[in-house]
Amino acid sequence: MILRTTIASNYNGQKMLYNALPFEFANLVARMERGQVLAPERVRRSIPLSLTATAWSKGSHLLGLGRSTELEPVVVEEDCDLFFYVCMNASHLADLKAIRGWRERSRKAAAFLFETWSSRVHYNRAELRLLYEFDHVFLFNKATITNVQYYTTAPCSFLPAGTDALLATPFPANLPRSIDVYSMGRRSEPTHRQLLEMAKQGEIFYVFDVGSGLQVKDFWQARFLTLNYIKRSRYFIAYDLKVGPKASESAGQEALPARLF
């Protein structure tokens, strides 16, 4: 029997909140297609990676030699009509090295990158060249298609991310909006300080992130919690890319963040 679709991703290698996006996408496609998901775990090290090895890995990446993977190898054991690799950004293409036999086992192969910036593609040129093995490349950032296309012969096109809005709505149960303001991820510090002061004065109930990156243990629980915050909020803040650390990466390039939906 030939599987219709095999979906692979590296989200278990970096269990950070932002990787919940490829997690949700990969598992939704698998349910729709009755396919399998391959998501290898990070290598468990009894001895920490040496400073020398870490420096070599970073230096190789800067020289355009590519990042090495730190994921446990998995083998694609069944043939499939479509192999679909989903990851957050271009550097994560290096983790394809942990998935053995994917090209030989698939009739067609496609990749989907959620975050690409024209200002960064040169630094990920080694990883982007891995896209030569794919039949098609999908990008969530439409503005980077031309720049990514320079590094591969596989046709690149825009693929918008979907949103299950019903999971974030308080209806039909008409849940109480007990949270006044919910702010997730990057934020404007002046706005945050104002809202925080209002919360300290007891004027509002303000929910916000208390760290950056935010490591998670279980992606499903992380998404469940985020969606429940949203459906119980009177106001949910989603900032433009010009606000916060993304401003330097985007370098003025426009894109439509998925959280707006």
ChimeraX commands (.cxc) that place a marker at each C-alpha (Angstrom):
marker #1 position 0.00,0.00,0.00 radius 0.5
marker #1 position 1.28,3.46,-0.91 radius 0.5
marker #1 position 0.55,6.27,1.53 radius 0.5
marker #1 position -1.06,9.33,0.03 radius 0.5
marker #1 position 0.95,11.83,2.10 radius 0.5
marker #1 position 3.87,11.84,4.52 radius 0.5
marker #1 position 4.34,15.10,6.42 radius 0.5
marker #1 position 7.63,15.82,8.14 radius 0.5
marker #1 position 8.77,18.66,10.37 radius 0.5
marker #1 position 11.49,19.55,12.85 radius 0.5
marker #1 position 9.20,21.11,15.49 radius 0.5
marker #1 position 10.21,18.55,18.14 radius 0.5
marker #1 position 13.82,19.65,17.76 radius 0.5
marker #1 position 13.00,23.13,19.09 radius 0.5
marker #1 position 10.02,22.96,21.42 radius 0.5
marker #1 position 9.42,26.69,21.43 radius 0.5
marker #1 position 6.03,28.35,21.24 radius 0.5
marker #1 position 6.60,29.71,17.72 radius 0.5
marker #1 position 7.03,26.14,16.44 radius 0.5
marker #1 position 3.41,25.43,17.38 radius 0.5
marker #1 position 2.54,26.86,13.95 radius 0.5
marker #1 position 4.27,24.09,11.90 radius 0.5
marker #1 position 3.07,21.56,14.52 radius 0.5
marker #1 position -0.55,22.55,14.01 radius 0.5
marker #1 position -0.24,22.74,10.23 radius 0.5
marker #1 position 1.52,19.37,9.86 radius 0.5
marker #1 position -0.92,17.50,12.08 radius 0.5
marker #1 position -3.97,19.10,10.46 radius 0.5
marker #1 position -2.79,18.07,6.98 radius 0.5
marker #1 position -2.08,14.55,8.28 radius 0.5
marker #1 position -5.64,14.24,9.62 radius 0.5
marker #1 position -7.16,15.53,6.38 radius 0.5
marker #1 position -4.99,13.28,4.20 radius 0.5
marker #1 position -4.92,10.29,6.57 radius 0.5
marker #1 position -1.17,10.54,6.35 radius 0.5
marker #1 position 1.65,10.10,8.82 radius 0.5
marker #1 position 3.73,12.75,10.58 radius 0.5
marker #1 position 7.47,12.34,11.05 radius 0.5
marker #1 position 8.76,14.74,13.70 radius 0.5
marker #1 position 12.13,13.51,15.03 radius 0.5
marker #1 position 13.18,14.43,18.55 radius 0.5
marker #1 position 16.35,16.27,19.54 radius 0.5
marker #1 position 19.40,14.09,20.25 radius 0.5
marker #1 position 19.73,13.40,23.98 radius 0.5
marker #1 position 23.28,14.21,25.06 radius 0.5
marker #1 position 24.79,12.82,28.25 radius 0.5
marker #1 position 27.73,15.21,27.75 radius 0.5
marker #1 position 27.03,18.84,26.76 radius 0.5
marker #1 position 28.13,19.90,23.29 radius 0.5
marker #1 position 31.61,21.39,23.60 radius 0.5
marker #1 position 32.28,25.06,23.02 radius 0.5
marker #1 position 34.61,24.08,20.18 radius 0.5
marker #1 position 31.90,22.06,18.42 radius 0.5
marker #1 position 29.38,24.86,18.93 radius 0.5
marker #1 position 31.80,27.45,17.52 radius 0.5
marker #1 position 32.58,25.20,14.54 radius 0.5
marker #1 position 28.87,24.73,13.80 radius 0.5
marker #1 position 28.20,28.48,13.94 radius 0.5
marker #1 position 31.30,29.28,11.90 radius 0.5
marker #1 position 30.35,26.75,9.20 radius 0.5
marker #1 position 26.92,28.28,8.97 radius 0.5
marker #1 position 28.29,31.80,8.56 radius 0.5
marker #1 position 30.62,30.55,5.81 radius 0.5
marker #1 position 27.65,29.15,3.95 radius 0.5
marker #1 position 28.53,25.50,4.62 radius 0.5
marker #1 position 25.19,24.80,6.27 radius 0.5
marker #1 position 23.98,24.04,9.75 radius 0.5
marker #1 position 24.26,20.49,11.06 radius 0.5
marker #1 position 21.18,18.77,12.45 radius 0.5
marker #1 position 20.81,17.78,16.09 radius 0.5
marker #1 position 17.81,15.51,15.57 radius 0.5
marker #1 position 17.61,11.75,16.03 radius 0.5
marker #1 position 17.53,10.12,12.58 radius 0.5
marker #1 position 14.24,8.63,11.37 radius 0.5
marker #1 position 13.68,6.49,8.29 radius 0.5
marker #1 position 10.81,6.88,5.81 radius 0.5
marker #1 position 9.75,3.24,5.58 radius 0.5
marker #1 position 6.73,3.49,3.25 radius 0.5
marker #1 position 6.30,4.87,-0.24 radius 0.5
marker #1 position 4.05,7.92,-0.57 radius 0.5
marker #1 position 2.52,10.04,-3.31 radius 0.5
marker #1 position 3.60,13.27,-1.60 radius 0.5
marker #1 position 6.32,14.08,0.93 radius 0.5
marker #1 position 5.56,17.45,2.55 radius 0.5
marker #1 position 8.24,19.09,4.72 radius 0.5
marker #1 position 7.04,21.94,6.96 radius 0.5
marker #1 position 9.34,24.21,8.96 radius 0.5
marker #1 position 9.48,27.68,10.44 radius 0.5
marker #1 position 12.47,29.18,8.62 radius 0.5
marker #1 position 15.21,28.43,6.08 radius 0.5
marker #1 position 17.83,27.32,8.62 radius 0.5
marker #1 position 15.47,24.49,9.65 radius 0.5
marker #1 position 15.91,22.89,6.22 radius 0.5
marker #1 position 19.16,21.46,7.60 radius 0.5
marker #1 position 17.08,19.08,9.72 radius 0.5
marker #1 position 16.07,17.24,6.54 radius 0.5
marker #1 position 19.36,15.38,7.05 radius 0.5
marker #1 position 17.72,13.53,9.96 radius 0.5
marker #1 position 14.94,12.14,7.73 radius 0.5
marker #1 position 16.44,9.27,5.78 radius 0.5
marker #1 position 15.14,8.07,2.43 radius 0.5
marker #1 position 12.44,10.71,1.98 radius 0.5
marker #1 position 13.27,11.54,-1.63 radius 0.5
marker #1 position 13.56,7.90,-2.73 radius 0.5
marker #1 position 10.22,7.04,-1.10 radius 0.5
marker #1 position 8.17,9.91,-2.51 radius 0.5
marker #1 position 6.75,10.45,-6.00 radius 0.5
marker #1 position 6.51,14.19,-5.41 radius 0.5
marker #1 position 7.99,16.40,-2.69 radius 0.5
marker #1 position 7.03,19.88,-1.50 radius 0.5
marker #1 position 8.32,22.17,1.23 radius 0.5
marker #1 position 6.56,24.94,3.15 radius 0.5
marker #1 position 8.56,27.67,4.94 radius 0.5
marker #1 position 6.59,29.92,7.24 radius 0.5
marker #1 position 9.17,32.65,7.77 radius 0.5
marker #1 position 11.63,33.94,5.18 radius 0.5
marker #1 position 13.16,37.40,4.87 radius 0.5
marker #1 position 15.04,38.76,1.88 radius 0.5
marker #1 position 17.60,40.33,4.22 radius 0.5
marker #1 position 18.47,36.85,5.60 radius 0.5
marker #1 position 18.39,34.48,2.61 radius 0.5
marker #1 position 22.11,34.92,1.87 radius 0.5
marker #1 position 23.00,33.62,5.36 radius 0.5
marker #1 position 20.91,30.51,4.72 radius 0.5
marker #1 position 22.14,29.87,1.19 radius 0.5
marker #1 position 23.49,26.38,2.02 radius 0.5
marker #1 position 20.18,25.27,3.50 radius 0.5
marker #1 position 18.16,26.86,0.69 radius 0.5
marker #1 position 20.12,24.84,-1.87 radius 0.5
marker #1 position 18.56,21.72,-0.32 radius 0.5
marker #1 position 15.33,22.86,-1.98 radius 0.5
marker #1 position 16.73,21.56,-5.31 radius 0.5
marker #1 position 15.45,18.13,-4.28 radius 0.5
marker #1 position 11.84,19.33,-4.07 radius 0.5
marker #1 position 9.28,19.60,-6.84 radius 0.5
marker #1 position 7.68,22.72,-5.37 radius 0.5
marker #1 position 8.38,25.23,-2.60 radius 0.5
marker #1 position 5.67,27.17,-0.78 radius 0.5
marker #1 position 6.42,30.38,1.15 radius 0.5
marker #1 position 4.18,32.18,3.61 radius 0.5
marker #1 position 6.00,35.47,2.92 radius 0.5
marker #1 position 5.06,36.41,-0.64 radius 0.5
marker #1 position 7.65,39.21,-0.80 radius 0.5
marker #1 position 10.61,36.79,-0.61 radius 0.5
marker #1 position 9.67,34.53,-3.53 radius 0.5
marker #1 position 12.11,36.11,-6.00 radius 0.5
marker #1 position 15.03,36.01,-3.56 radius 0.5
marker #1 position 14.43,32.41,-2.48 radius 0.5
marker #1 position 13.93,31.35,-6.13 radius 0.5
marker #1 position 17.54,32.42,-6.82 radius 0.5
marker #1 position 18.80,29.45,-4.78 radius 0.5
marker #1 position 16.67,26.67,-6.29 radius 0.5
marker #1 position 15.26,25.43,-9.58 radius 0.5
marker #1 position 12.10,24.23,-7.81 radius 0.5
marker #1 position 9.24,26.67,-8.51 radius 0.5
marker #1 position 8.38,28.85,-5.50 radius 0.5
marker #1 position 4.91,30.21,-4.81 radius 0.5
marker #1 position 2.90,31.88,-2.06 radius 0.5
marker #1 position 0.77,29.77,0.29 radius 0.5
marker #1 position -1.32,31.65,2.86 radius 0.5
marker #1 position -1.71,30.10,6.29 radius 0.5
marker #1 position -5.19,29.12,7.36 radius 0.5
marker #1 position -6.81,29.81,10.71 radius 0.5
marker #1 position -9.44,27.73,12.48 radius 0.5
marker #1 position -11.34,30.78,13.69 radius 0.5
marker #1 position -14.01,28.63,15.37 radius 0.5
marker #1 position -11.41,27.45,17.90 radius 0.5
marker #1 position -10.80,31.05,19.01 radius 0.5
marker #1 position -14.35,32.38,19.10 radius 0.5
marker #1 position -16.36,32.57,22.37 radius 0.5
marker #1 position -19.53,31.62,20.47 radius 0.5
marker #1 position -21.88,29.78,20.51 radius 0.5
marker #1 position -21.23,29.19,24.22 radius 0.5
marker #1 position -20.96,32.99,24.67 radius 0.5
marker #1 position -18.11,32.67,27.15 radius 0.5
marker #1 position -17.45,35.60,29.51 radius 0.5
marker #1 position -14.64,37.96,28.38 radius 0.5
marker #1 position -12.81,37.82,31.71 radius 0.5
marker #1 position -9.45,39.00,30.26 radius 0.5
marker #1 position -9.41,42.68,29.33 radius 0.5
marker #1 position -6.25,42.64,27.19 radius 0.5
marker #1 position -4.17,39.69,25.93 radius 0.5
marker #1 position -0.77,40.35,24.33 radius 0.5
marker #1 position 1.19,37.46,22.77 radius 0.5
marker #1 position 4.75,37.49,21.47 radius 0.5
marker #1 position 6.49,40.64,20.26 radius 0.5
marker #1 position 5.18,43.89,21.68 radius 0.5
marker #1 position 5.62,47.64,21.92 radius 0.5
marker #1 position 7.38,48.36,25.22 radius 0.5
marker #1 position 5.73,51.80,25.76 radius 0.5
marker #1 position 2.29,50.25,25.21 radius 0.5
marker #1 position 3.17,47.30,27.46 radius 0.5
marker #1 position 4.32,49.61,30.27 radius 0.5
marker #1 position 1.07,51.57,30.05 radius 0.5
marker #1 position -1.08,48.44,30.17 radius 0.5
marker #1 position 1.04,47.03,33.00 radius 0.5
marker #1 position 0.55,50.20,35.01 radius 0.5
marker #1 position -3.21,50.00,34.45 radius 0.5
marker #1 position -3.13,46.38,35.65 radius 0.5
marker #1 position -1.14,47.36,38.75 radius 0.5
marker #1 position -3.77,49.98,39.54 radius 0.5
marker #1 position -6.47,47.30,39.27 radius 0.5
marker #1 position -8.11,48.93,36.25 radius 0.5
marker #1 position -7.73,45.95,33.91 radius 0.5
marker #1 position -6.81,42.24,33.83 radius 0.5
marker #1 position -3.81,42.11,31.50 radius 0.5
marker #1 position -2.30,38.80,30.29 radius 0.5
marker #1 position 1.12,38.86,28.56 radius 0.5
marker #1 position 4.27,36.80,27.98 radius 0.5
marker #1 position 6.91,36.94,30.69 radius 0.5
marker #1 position 9.78,35.56,28.60 radius 0.5
marker #1 position 11.08,35.37,25.04 radius 0.5
marker #1 position 10.96,32.23,22.92 radius 0.5
marker #1 position 8.87,30.42,25.55 radius 0.5
marker #1 position 9.75,26.73,25.67 radius 0.5
marker #1 position 6.81,24.31,25.77 radius 0.5
marker #1 position 6.43,20.68,26.83 radius 0.5
marker #1 position 3.34,19.88,24.79 radius 0.5
marker #1 position 2.38,21.74,21.60 radius 0.5
marker #1 position -1.27,20.72,21.74 radius 0.5
marker #1 position -1.63,22.10,25.27 radius 0.5
marker #1 position 0.21,25.28,24.27 radius 0.5
marker #1 position -2.20,25.91,21.37 radius 0.5
marker #1 position -5.20,25.06,23.55 radius 0.5
marker #1 position -4.11,27.60,26.18 radius 0.5
marker #1 position -3.42,30.36,23.63 radius 0.5
marker #1 position -6.79,29.89,21.90 radius 0.5
marker #1 position -8.62,29.93,25.23 radius 0.5
marker #1 position -6.89,33.17,26.21 radius 0.5
marker #1 position -8.03,34.69,22.90 radius 0.5
marker #1 position -11.65,33.59,23.18 radius 0.5
marker #1 position -11.85,35.00,26.71 radius 0.5
marker #1 position -10.27,38.37,25.87 radius 0.5
marker #1 position -12.00,41.66,25.16 radius 0.5
marker #1 position -8.93,42.84,23.22 radius 0.5
marker #1 position -6.22,40.69,21.62 radius 0.5
marker #1 position -3.15,42.65,20.51 radius 0.5
marker #1 position -1.32,41.70,17.29 radius 0.5
marker #1 position 1.55,44.06,16.44 radius 0.5
marker #1 position 2.90,45.03,13.05 radius 0.5
marker #1 position 6.28,43.56,12.02 radius 0.5
marker #1 position 7.88,46.97,12.48 radius 0.5
marker #1 position 7.42,46.55,16.25 radius 0.5
marker #1 position 9.92,44.53,18.27 radius 0.5
marker #1 position 12.84,42.28,17.19 radius 0.5
marker #1 position 11.32,41.36,13.82 radius 0.5
marker #1 position 11.95,44.91,12.58 radius 0.5
marker #1 position 15.66,44.18,11.96 radius 0.5
marker #1 position 14.96,40.87,10.18 radius 0.5
marker #1 position 12.12,42.15,8.01 radius 0.5
marker #1 position 14.16,45.26,7.13 radius 0.5
marker #1 position 11.04,47.08,5.97 radius 0.5
marker #1 position 9.68,44.14,3.97 radius 0.5
marker #1 position 5.92,43.80,4.34 radius 0.5
marker #1 position 4.26,40.52,5.34 radius 0.5
marker #1 position 0.96,39.52,6.87 radius 0.5
marker #1 position 1.38,37.88,10.31 radius 0.5
marker #1 position -0.90,34.86,10.84 radius 0.5
marker #1 position -1.94,36.11,14.28 radius 0.5
marker #1 position -3.95,38.92,12.68 radius 0.5
marker #1 position -6.57,36.30,11.91 radius 0.5
marker link #1:1,2 radius 0.2
marker link #1:2,3 radius 0.2
marker link #1:3,4 radius 0.2
marker link #1:4,5 radius 0.2
marker link #1:5,6 radius 0.2
marker link #1:6,7 radius 0.2
marker link #1:7,8 radius 0.2
marker link #1:8,9 radius 0.2
marker link #1:9,10 radius 0.2
marker link #1:10,11 radius 0.2
marker link #1:11,12 radius 0.2
marker link #1:12,13 radius 0.2
marker link #1:13,14 radius 0.2
marker link #1:14,15 radius 0.2
marker link #1:15,16 radius 0.2
marker link #1:16,17 radius 0.2
marker link #1:17,18 radius 0.2
marker link #1:18,19 radius 0.2
marker link #1:19,20 radius 0.2
marker link #1:20,21 radius 0.2
marker link #1:21,22 radius 0.2
marker link #1:22,23 radius 0.2
marker link #1:23,24 radius 0.2
marker link #1:24,25 radius 0.2
marker link #1:25,26 radius 0.2
marker link #1:26,27 radius 0.2
marker link #1:27,28 radius 0.2
marker link #1:28,29 radius 0.2
marker link #1:29,30 radius 0.2
marker link #1:30,31 radius 0.2
marker link #1:31,32 radius 0.2
marker link #1:32,33 radius 0.2
marker link #1:33,34 radius 0.2
marker link #1:34,35 radius 0.2
marker link #1:35,36 radius 0.2
marker link #1:36,37 radius 0.2
marker link #1:37,38 radius 0.2
marker link #1:38,39 radius 0.2
marker link #1:39,40 radius 0.2
marker link #1:40,41 radius 0.2
marker link #1:41,42 radius 0.2
marker link #1:42,43 radius 0.2
marker link #1:43,44 radius 0.2
marker link #1:44,45 radius 0.2
marker link #1:45,46 radius 0.2
marker link #1:46,47 radius 0.2
marker link #1:47,48 radius 0.2
marker link #1:48,49 radius 0.2
marker link #1:49,50 radius 0.2
marker link #1:50,51 radius 0.2
marker link #1:51,52 radius 0.2
marker link #1:52,53 radius 0.2
marker link #1:53,54 radius 0.2
marker link #1:54,55 radius 0.2
marker link #1:55,56 radius 0.2
marker link #1:56,57 radius 0.2
marker link #1:57,58 radius 0.2
marker link #1:58,59 radius 0.2
marker link #1:59,60 radius 0.2
marker link #1:60,61 radius 0.2
marker link #1:61,62 radius 0.2
marker link #1:62,63 radius 0.2
marker link #1:63,64 radius 0.2
marker link #1:64,65 radius 0.2
marker link #1:65,66 radius 0.2
marker link #1:66,67 radius 0.2
marker link #1:67,68 radius 0.2
marker link #1:68,69 radius 0.2
marker link #1:69,70 radius 0.2
marker link #1:70,71 radius 0.2
marker link #1:71,72 radius 0.2
marker link #1:72,73 radius 0.2
marker link #1:73,74 radius 0.2
marker link #1:74,75 radius 0.2
marker link #1:75,76 radius 0.2
marker link #1:76,77 radius 0.2
marker link #1:77,78 radius 0.2
marker link #1:78,79 radius 0.2
marker link #1:79,80 radius 0.2
marker link #1:80,81 radius 0.2
marker link #1:81,82 radius 0.2
marker link #1:82,83 radius 0.2
marker link #1:83,84 radius 0.2
marker link #1:84,85 radius 0.2
marker link #1:85,86 radius 0.2
marker link #1:86,87 radius 0.2
marker link #1:87,88 radius 0.2
marker link #1:88,89 radius 0.2
marker link #1:89,90 radius 0.2
marker link #1:90,91 radius 0.2
marker link #1:91,92 radius 0.2
marker link #1:92,93 radius 0.2
marker link #1:93,94 radius 0.2
marker link #1:94,95 radius 0.2
marker link #1:95,96 radius 0.2
marker link #1:96,97 radius 0.2
marker link #1:97,98 radius 0.2
marker link #1:98,99 radius 0.2
marker link #1:99,100 radius 0.2
marker link #1:100,101 radius 0.2
marker link #1:101,102 radius 0.2
marker link #1:102,103 radius 0.2
marker link #1:103,104 radius 0.2
marker link #1:104,105 radius 0.2
marker link #1:105,106 radius 0.2
marker link #1:106,107 radius 0.2
marker link #1:107,108 radius 0.2
marker link #1:108,109 radius 0.2
marker link #1:109,110 radius 0.2
marker link #1:110,111 radius 0.2
marker link #1:111,112 radius 0.2
marker link #1:112,113 radius 0.2
marker link #1:113,114 radius 0.2
marker link #1:114,115 radius 0.2
marker link #1:115,116 radius 0.2
marker link #1:116,117 radius 0.2
marker link #1:117,118 radius 0.2
marker link #1:118,119 radius 0.2
marker link #1:119,120 radius 0.2
marker link #1:120,121 radius 0.2
marker link #1:121,122 radius 0.2
marker link #1:122,123 radius 0.2
marker link #1:123,124 radius 0.2
marker link #1:124,125 radius 0.2
marker link #1:125,126 radius 0.2
marker link #1:126,127 radius 0.2
marker link #1:127,128 radius 0.2
marker link #1:128,129 radius 0.2
marker link #1:129,130 radius 0.2
marker link #1:130,131 radius 0.2
marker link #1:131,132 radius 0.2
marker link #1:132,133 radius 0.2
marker link #1:133,134 radius 0.2
marker link #1:134,135 radius 0.2
marker link #1:135,136 radius 0.2
marker link #1:136,137 radius 0.2
marker link #1:137,138 radius 0.2
marker link #1:138,139 radius 0.2
marker link #1:139,140 radius 0.2
marker link #1:140,141 radius 0.2
marker link #1:141,142 radius 0.2
marker link #1:142,143 radius 0.2
marker link #1:143,144 radius 0.2
marker link #1:144,145 radius 0.2
marker link #1:145,146 radius 0.2
marker link #1:146,147 radius 0.2
marker link #1:147,148 radius 0.2
marker link #1:148,149 radius 0.2
marker link #1:149,150 radius 0.2
marker link #1:150,151 radius 0.2
marker link #1:151,152 radius 0.2
marker link #1:152,153 radius 0.2
marker link #1:153,154 radius 0.2
marker link #1:154,155 radius 0.2
marker link #1:155,156 radius 0.2
marker link #1:156,157 radius 0.2
marker link #1:157,158 radius 0.2
marker link #1:158,159 radius 0.2
marker link #1:159,160 radius 0.2
marker link #1:160,161 radius 0.2
marker link #1:161,162 radius 0.2
marker link #1:162,163 radius 0.2
marker link #1:163,164 radius 0.2
marker link #1:164,165 radius 0.2
marker link #1:165,166 radius 0.2
marker link #1:166,167 radius 0.2
marker link #1:167,168 radius 0.2
marker link #1:168,169 radius 0.2
marker link #1:169,170 radius 0.2
marker link #1:170,171 radius 0.2
marker link #1:171,172 radius 0.2
marker link #1:172,173 radius 0.2
marker link #1:173,174 radius 0.2
marker link #1:174,175 radius 0.2
marker link #1:175,176 radius 0.2
marker link #1:176,177 radius 0.2
marker link #1:177,178 radius 0.2
marker link #1:178,179 radius 0.2
marker link #1:179,180 radius 0.2
marker link #1:180,181 radius 0.2
marker link #1:181,182 radius 0.2
marker link #1:182,183 radius 0.2
marker link #1:183,184 radius 0.2
marker link #1:184,185 radius 0.2
marker link #1:185,186 radius 0.2
marker link #1:186,187 radius 0.2
marker link #1:187,188 radius 0.2
marker link #1:188,189 radius 0.2
marker link #1:189,190 radius 0.2
marker link #1:190,191 radius 0.2
marker link #1:191,192 radius 0.2
marker link #1:192,193 radius 0.2
marker link #1:193,194 radius 0.2
marker link #1:194,195 radius 0.2
marker link #1:195,196 radius 0.2
marker link #1:196,197 radius 0.2
marker link #1:197,198 radius 0.2
marker link #1:198,199 radius 0.2
marker link #1:199,200 radius 0.2
marker link #1:200,201 radius 0.2
marker link #1:201,202 radius 0.2
marker link #1:202,203 radius 0.2
marker link #1:203,204 radius 0.2
marker link #1:204,205 radius 0.2
marker link #1:205,206 radius 0.2
marker link #1:206,207 radius 0.2
marker link #1:207,208 radius 0.2
marker link #1:208,209 radius 0.2
marker link #1:209,210 radius 0.2
marker link #1:210,211 radius 0.2
marker link #1:211,212 radius 0.2
marker link #1:212,213 radius 0.2
marker link #1:213,214 radius 0.2
marker link #1:214,215 radius 0.2
marker link #1:215,216 radius 0.2
marker link #1:216,217 radius 0.2
marker link #1:217,218 radius 0.2
marker link #1:218,219 radius 0.2
marker link #1:219,220 radius 0.2
marker link #1:220,221 radius 0.2
marker link #1:221,222 radius 0.2
marker link #1:222,223 radius 0.2
marker link #1:223,224 radius 0.2
marker link #1:224,225 radius 0.2
marker link #1:225,226 radius 0.2
marker link #1:226,227 radius 0.2
marker link #1:227,228 radius 0.2
marker link #1:228,229 radius 0.2
marker link #1:229,230 radius 0.2
marker link #1:230,231 radius 0.2
marker link #1:231,232 radius 0.2
marker link #1:232,233 radius 0.2
marker link #1:233,234 radius 0.2
marker link #1:234,235 radius 0.2
marker link #1:235,236 radius 0.2
marker link #1:236,237 radius 0.2
marker link #1:237,238 radius 0.2
marker link #1:238,239 radius 0.2
marker link #1:239,240 radius 0.2
marker link #1:240,241 radius 0.2
marker link #1:241,242 radius 0.2
marker link #1:242,243 radius 0.2
marker link #1:243,244 radius 0.2
marker link #1:244,245 radius 0.2
marker link #1:245,246 radius 0.2
marker link #1:246,247 radius 0.2
marker link #1:247,248 radius 0.2
marker link #1:248,249 radius 0.2
marker link #1:249,250 radius 0.2
marker link #1:250,251 radius 0.2
marker link #1:251,252 radius 0.2
marker link #1:252,253 radius 0.2
marker link #1:253,254 radius 0.2
marker link #1:254,255 radius 0.2
marker link #1:255,256 radius 0.2
marker link #1:256,257 radius 0.2
marker link #1:257,258 radius 0.2
marker link #1:258,259 radius 0.2
marker link #1:259,260 radius 0.2
marker link #1:260,261 radius 0.2
view
